[in-house]
Amino acid sequence: MPDIDFYQPDNYEPSASLGFTIKRVLNSLTRAIDDRMAVHGITDAQWKPLIHLRNGNARTAAELARHGCIDTGAVTRLLDRLESKGLIARVRSTEDRRVVNLELTDEGHRLADLIPGVLCDVINGHLAGFSRDEHALLMGLLHRMLDNGLRMSGDPLAADDEEVA
């Protein structure tokens, strides 16, 4: 039971809720990233596998599905689009012929190397006017909220694969 009830059912207004505000911020970040990535011919959904492959966080479609919290069918379609753009290649594992590893092509590497700069520009733009202390406070508060949510769910791994811009 929370110490303070910030919201009450009898006067709850969704558009004034914390969740709605967080969702609006996330939507704003996503739109800005999409706008910046469009110049490079990729969407918000398409840059994520590229950065995971670049950073070594995933090597297969199943690992990308786990990181992106989407089903393997959706990942397969996404990878088909990235492959048709010449950004990734599917390479059968030499250790286990059932496994298909994913690799960035030269163009995929070039594009993936641009992604961190785009993300930093967009996030820094959204943080314009914040001091370093305010940024640290905001991050601490959001992590505390996340920890509370994990405790409520009883699953300490529930947010490990959340995608944050």
Buried (B, 14 or more C-beta within 10 A) or exposed (E): EEEEEEEEEEEEEEEEEEEEEEEEEEEEBBEBBBEBBEEBEBBBBBBBBBBBBBEEBBBBBEBBBBBBEBEEEBBEEBBEBBBEBEBBEEEEEEEEEEBBBBEBBEEBBEBBEBBEEBBEEBBEEEEEEEEEEEEEEEEEEEEEEEEEEBEEEEEEEEBEEEEEB
